[in-house]
């Protein structure tokens, strides 16, 4: 059972708290790592798959085949999934889905962003203590793993303590307190005095959060712990900027941290867009350097890795994964078609050439390289009629057929929008015409062999 006392914790951070960063934090000395906030309805539309190639457990979005949450055995005893929810029943369903793969479940009750508040989640729950209590009681009673929550303070000690007392009464294992109100931002002072006064009165571990402005080195973590009087400390932005903040031996150079992060991103097939976002947050003002500007121009994972002399490793690992069956994206079927797999669709007529070929947006740096642009150019250069696209929608997914020179082409992949469906159809056509090298598409994971 996860113990929240005397711990140094990687805080939940949007887009940053994915598997590579969590594992890096553990390497450097973090005791517990939180996932980024994941929304309940998004997880409820996912399916759980064990990934034998990566050695991970993946929760895959059934609507577009993307990975919502990926974890592995290395972090199983110390990873906490943070959930965004406003409904006890939905929260419990998610908890039941994931409880065998995580060490704890945390409910976000402090996010001040508009999306969360309008959805009744995050900081909106601070104004609805009965609903917040109901969610926590339901989870504590229904799950076998520890349940916690993360809140923001109110302007006064009394208001903050009154809420914490209600939440603690539900049986949660710990509570994280961010020392700013829902209306305050990082530039505002963290109210360590309020956190300390509340922590003294609570009977469960209290995790202090919000001190990244004061935490510049490892010893600062314990100064913040003392100032807040809390059992543990949760670190967000200081870890986002340099994850080696968790090292007792001191901070590592930025380039060393980036290389270590990139290795995990490669090893666990992390999305290039997410990888780029995380590296961008490590670089910060260094984005204005010559190397930083080259980084900003990079689009693929290999291009990013080349700047840190890891492109050979990236290519080798990618080939290994492709040979073992890892593709650029999982293939999914719209829910409405799951029970009608044997029913022919009009885009699957005998005169349509269909190929298992996915459009991977991150493989294209410029618009002129996109399949539709290349196909249009080919038809003009060869004096053919311009391509005609016919797209069908099922649920929230799309597939397209393109008509070129009297023949029809389509990808077997369903896409999350019409534009991508048309790009997929165009890519199949280009491959069939020999304009695009099929072997290259197999290497980058677009085509399933």
C-alpha positions in Angstrom: 0.0 0.0 0.0 1.4 3.4 -1.0 2.6 5.5 1.9 2.4 9.3 1.4 4.6 10.3 4.4 8.0 11.8 4.0 8.0 11.6 0.2 9.2 13.8 -2.6 6.6 13.7 -5.4 6.4 14.6 -9.1 3.2 16.7 -9.4 0.5 16.1 -12.0 1.3 18.4 -15.0 -0.7 18.7 -18.2 1.1 17.0 -21.1 4.3 16.8 -19.1 3.4 13.9 -16.7 3.5 11.2 -19.3 5.5 8.0 -18.9 9.0 9.2 -20.0 9.0 12.1 -17.6 7.6 10.0 -14.7 10.4 7.4 -15.2 13.0 10.1 -15.4 11.8 11.5 -12.1 12.1 8.1 -10.5 15.6 7.7 -11.8 16.6 11.0 -10.2 15.1 10.3 -6.8 11.3 11.0 -6.8 9.4 8.6 -4.5 6.0 9.0 -6.1 5.0 10.2 -9.6 1.6 11.5 -10.7 0.2 11.3 -14.2 -1.1 14.3 -16.0 -4.8 14.9 -15.2 -6.9 12.5 -17.3 -10.6 13.2 -17.8 -13.1 10.4 -16.7 -15.1 10.2 -19.9 -12.0 10.0 -22.0 -10.7 7.0 -20.0 -14.2 5.4 -20.1 -14.1 5.3 -23.9 -10.7 3.5 -23.8 -9.7 -0.1 -24.0 -6.9 -1.7 -22.0 -4.2 -3.5 -24.0 -1.0 -5.1 -22.8 1.8 -4.0 -25.1 4.3 -7.0 -25.3 6.7 -5.1 -27.5 7.1 -2.1 -25.1 6.4 -4.0 -21.9 3.6 -1.5 -21.1 -0.1 -1.4 -20.3 -1.8 1.0 -22.7 -5.3 2.5 -22.4 -6.3 3.2 -26.0 -8.9 5.7 -27.2 -11.5 3.7 -29.1 -12.4 6.7 -31.2 -9.0 7.4 -32.8 -6.5 4.7 -31.6 -4.3 7.1 -29.6 -2.8 6.3 -26.3 -4.6 8.0 -23.4 -2.5 6.5 -20.6 0.6 4.3 -20.8 2.3 2.7 -17.7 4.8 0.0 -17.0 5.9 -2.3 -14.3 8.8 -0.1 -13.2 6.4 2.5 -11.8 3.5 0.2 -10.8 4.1 0.7 -7.0 4.5 4.4 -7.1 2.4 5.9 -9.9 -0.8 7.8 -9.1 -3.3 8.5 -11.8 -4.9 11.9 -11.4 -8.5 12.0 -12.5 -10.6 14.9 -13.6 -14.2 14.2 -12.7 -17.4 15.7 -11.3 -19.4 12.5 -11.0 -18.9 9.7 -8.4 -20.3 6.9 -10.5 -18.0 7.7 -13.5 -15.0 8.1 -11.2 -15.6 4.7 -9.7 -15.9 3.1 -13.1 -12.6 4.6 -14.1 -11.1 3.5 -10.8 -12.2 -0.1 -11.4 -10.6 0.0 -14.9 -7.2 1.1 -13.8 -6.8 0.0 -10.1 -4.7 -3.1 -11.0 -2.2 -1.0 -13.0 -1.6 1.9 -10.6 -0.6 2.5 -7.0 -3.2 5.2 -6.2 -5.9 7.4 -7.6 -6.1 11.2 -7.1 -9.0 13.5 -7.7 -8.2 16.9 -9.1 -10.0 19.5 -7.0 -7.7 22.5 -7.7 -7.3 23.1 -11.4 -8.5 26.7 -12.1 -8.6 26.4 -15.9 -11.8 27.3 -17.6 -12.2 23.8 -19.2 -12.2 22.1 -15.8 -14.4 24.6 -14.1 -17.1 24.7 -16.8 -17.1 20.9 -16.7 -17.7 21.0 -12.9 -14.3 19.5 -12.3 -11.1 20.8 -10.7 -11.5 24.0 -8.6 -15.3 23.9 -9.2 -15.5 21.1 -6.6 -14.1 23.5 -4.0 -17.4 25.3 -4.1 -19.3 22.0 -3.9 -17.9 20.2 -0.8 -20.9 17.7 -0.6 -20.3 16.6 -4.2 -16.5 16.4 -3.5 -17.2 14.3 -0.4 -19.5 11.9 -2.3 -16.9 11.3 -5.0 -14.2 10.5 -2.5 -16.4 8.3 -0.3 -17.6 6.3 -3.3 -14.0 5.7 -4.4 -12.6 4.9 -0.9 -15.4 2.3 -0.4 -15.2 0.9 -4.0 -11.4 0.6 -4.6 -8.6 -1.4 -3.2 -5.9 1.3 -3.8 -5.4 4.5 -1.8 -7.5 7.5 -2.8 -6.3 11.1 -2.5 -7.3 14.6 -3.7 -5.4 17.8 -4.5 -7.0 21.2 -3.7 -6.2 24.9 -3.6 -6.5 27.0 -0.5 -9.2 29.5 0.3 -8.3 33.1 1.3 -8.4 32.2 5.0 -7.1 29.4 7.2 -10.6 28.7 8.6 -12.2 28.2 5.2 -9.4 26.0 4.0 -9.4 23.9 7.1 -13.2 23.5 7.1 -13.0 22.0 3.5 -10.0 19.8 4.3 -11.8 18.4 7.4 -14.8 17.4 5.3 -12.5 15.8 2.7 -10.4 13.9 5.2 -13.5 12.5 6.9 -14.1 10.4 3.7 -11.2 8.1 4.5 -8.7 9.4 1.9 -5.1 8.4 2.4 -3.6 11.9 1.9 -4.4 15.4 0.7 -2.2 17.7 -1.4 -2.6 21.4 -0.8 -1.5 24.0 -3.4 -0.8 27.2 -1.5 -2.6 29.6 -3.9 -6.3 30.3 -4.3 -8.1 29.4 -7.5 -7.8 33.0 -8.8 -4.0 33.2 -8.1 -1.3 32.2 -10.6 2.4 31.3 -10.4 3.5 34.9 -10.2 1.5 35.3 -6.9 3.1 34.3 -3.6 2.5 30.8 -2.3 0.7 31.1 1.1 2.9 28.6 3.0 1.5 30.0 6.3 -2.1 28.9 5.5 -0.8 25.5 4.3 1.1 25.1 7.6 -1.8 26.1 9.8 -4.1 23.6 8.1 -1.5 20.8 8.0 -1.1 21.0 11.8 -4.7 20.2 12.3 -5.1 17.3 10.0 -4.6 13.6 10.9 -3.4 12.3 7.5 -0.3 13.1 5.4 -0.5 16.5 3.9 1.5 17.1 0.6 2.7 20.7 0.1 2.5 22.1 -3.5 3.1 25.5 -5.1 6.7 26.2 -4.1 8.5 25.9 -7.4 9.5 29.6 -7.4 11.5 28.9 -4.2 12.8 25.5 -5.2 16.0 25.9 -7.2 18.1 23.0 -5.8 17.5 19.8 -3.8 18.0 21.3 -0.4 15.2 23.9 -1.2 12.7 21.0 -1.2 13.3 20.5 2.5 13.1 24.2 3.3 9.7 24.3 1.6 8.7 21.2 3.6 9.7 22.9 6.8 7.9 26.2 5.9 4.7 24.4 5.2 4.9 21.9 8.0 3.8 19.1 5.7 4.6 15.4 5.5 5.7 15.5 1.9 6.4 17.9 -1.0 5.0 17.8 -4.5 7.1 19.5 -7.2 5.7 20.8 -10.5 7.4 23.5 -12.6 10.8 23.1 -11.0 10.7 19.4 -12.1 9.3 20.4 -15.5 12.3 22.7 -16.1 15.0 20.3 -14.8 13.8 16.9 -13.6 17.2 16.3 -11.9 15.9 18.6 -9.1 15.1 15.3 -7.4 18.8 14.3 -7.3 20.5 14.5 -3.8 23.8 15.0 -5.7 22.6 18.2 -7.4 21.2 19.4 -10.7 22.5 18.0 -14.0 23.2 20.1 -17.1 20.2 20.6 -19.3 21.6 18.7 -22.2 22.1 15.6 -20.0 18.5 15.8 -18.8 17.2 16.1 -22.3 19.2 13.1 -23.6 18.0 11.0 -20.7 14.4 12.1 -21.4 14.7 11.4 -25.1 16.0 7.9 -24.4 12.8 7.1 -22.5 10.7 8.8 -25.2 12.3 6.5 -27.8 12.1 3.4 -25.6 8.4 3.9 -24.9 7.4 5.1 -28.4 6.2 8.5 -27.0 4.3 10.7 -29.4 6.7 13.2 -31.1 4.4 16.1 -30.4 4.4 15.3 -26.6 8.1 14.8 -26.7 8.7 18.1 -28.3 6.5 19.9 -25.8 8.4 18.4 -22.8 11.8 19.3 -24.3 10.6 22.8 -25.1 9.7 23.3 -21.4 13.1 22.1 -20.4 14.9 24.5 -22.9 12.8 27.6 -21.9 14.9 30.7 -22.8 17.4 28.4 -24.6 14.9 28.2 -27.5 16.4 31.5 -28.7 19.9 29.9 -29.1 20.9 28.5 -32.5 20.4 25.0 -31.3 17.0 26.0 -29.8 15.9 27.5 -33.1 16.8 24.2 -34.9 14.8 22.3 -32.3 11.7 24.5 -32.9 11.9 23.7 -36.6 12.1 19.9 -35.9 8.9 17.9 -36.6 9.8 14.2 -36.1 11.2 12.4 -33.2 14.3 11.5 -35.2 14.9 15.2 -36.1 14.7 16.2 -32.5 17.0 13.4 -31.5 19.6 14.3 -34.1 20.2 17.6 -32.2 21.4 15.6 -29.2 23.2 13.0 -31.4 20.6 10.3 -30.7 19.2 9.9 -34.2 21.0 6.6 -34.7 19.5 5.2 -31.5 16.1 6.5 -32.6 16.3 4.8 -36.0 17.6 1.5 -34.6 14.8 1.4 -32.0 12.2 2.4 -34.4 13.2 -0.4 -36.8 13.2 -2.9 -34.0 9.7 -1.9 -33.0 8.4 -2.0 -36.5 9.9 -5.4 -37.0 8.1 -6.6 -33.9 4.8 -5.2 -34.9 4.5 -1.7 -33.3 2.7 0.7 -35.6 2.4 4.5 -35.6 -1.1 4.2 -34.4 -3.6 1.6 -33.2 -6.4 0.7 -35.7 -9.9 1.1 -34.3 -13.4 0.5 -35.5 -16.3 2.9 -34.8 -18.6 1.5 -32.1 -21.6 1.5 -34.5 -19.8 -0.9 -36.7 -18.4 -3.3 -34.1 -21.4 -5.6 -34.4 -21.5 -5.3 -38.2 -18.0 -6.2 -39.2 -19.3 -8.5 -41.9 -21.5 -5.9 -43.5 -20.0 -4.3 -46.6 -19.7 -0.6 -46.7 -19.9 1.3 -49.9 -16.2 2.4 -49.6 -15.3 -1.3 -49.4 -16.7 -2.1 -52.8 -14.7 -4.5 -55.0 -13.5 -1.5 -57.2 -11.9 0.3 -54.3 -8.2 -0.4 -53.6 -7.8 -0.5 -49.8 -4.5 -0.5 -47.9 -3.7 -0.6 -44.2 -2.0 2.7 -44.3 -2.3 5.4 -41.6 -1.8 9.1 -42.1 0.8 10.1 -39.5 0.7 14.0 -39.3 4.0 14.2 -37.6 5.8 12.6 -40.6 5.2 15.7 -42.7 7.2 19.0 -42.1 5.6 21.2 -44.7 2.1 21.4 -46.3 3.5 20.8 -49.8 4.7 17.4 -48.6 1.2 16.3 -47.5 -0.4 13.5 -49.5 -3.3 15.6 -50.8 -0.9 18.3 -52.1 1.4 15.7 -53.7 -1.5 13.9 -55.3 -3.0 17.1 -56.7 0.4 18.0 -58.2 0.7 14.6 -59.7 -2.7 14.8 -61.5 -1.8 18.2 -62.9 1.7 17.2 -64.0 0.2 14.1 -65.7 -2.8 15.9 -67.1 -5.4 13.9 -65.2 -8.6 15.1 -63.6 -8.1 16.5 -60.2 -8.8 14.0 -57.3 -12.4 13.7 -56.1 -12.9 12.7 -52.4 -16.0 11.0 -50.9 -16.0 10.8 -47.1 -18.2 8.9 -44.8 -18.7 9.3 -41.1 -19.5 6.8 -38.4 -19.8 8.1 -34.8 -17.0 10.6 -34.7 -14.7 8.9 -37.1 -14.1 9.3 -40.8 -13.0 7.3 -43.8 -12.5 8.6 -47.3 -12.3 7.3 -50.9 -10.5 9.2 -53.5 -11.2 8.8 -57.3 -8.2 9.3 -59.5 -7.9 8.4 -63.2 -11.1 6.2 -63.0 -9.9 4.2 -59.9 -10.8 4.5 -56.3 -8.4 4.3 -53.3 -9.0 4.2 -49.5 -7.2 3.6 -46.3 -8.5 1.0 -43.8 -7.8 3.4 -41.0 -10.6 5.5 -39.5 -9.5 9.1 -38.8 -10.7 11.6 -36.2 -11.5 14.3 -38.8 -12.4 14.5 -42.4 -9.2 16.2 -43.5 -7.1 13.4 -42.1 -9.3 10.8 -43.8 -8.8 12.4 -47.1 -5.0 12.6 -46.5 -5.1 8.8 -45.7 -6.9 8.0 -49.0 -4.5 10.2 -51.0 -1.5 8.4 -49.4 -2.9 5.0 -50.4 -3.3 6.4 -54.0 0.2 7.8 -54.1 1.6 4.4 -52.9 -0.4 2.5 -55.5 0.8 4.8 -58.2 4.4 4.5 -57.1 4.8 8.2 -56.3 5.5 7.3 -52.7 7.9 4.5 -51.8 6.0 1.8 -50.1 9.1 0.6 -48.3 9.6 4.0 -46.8 6.0 4.0 -45.5 6.6 0.6 -43.9 9.7 1.9 -42.2 8.0 4.9 -40.7 5.0 2.8 -39.5 2.4 4.2 -41.9 1.8 0.8 -43.5 1.1 -2.4 -41.6 2.8 -5.3 -43.3 
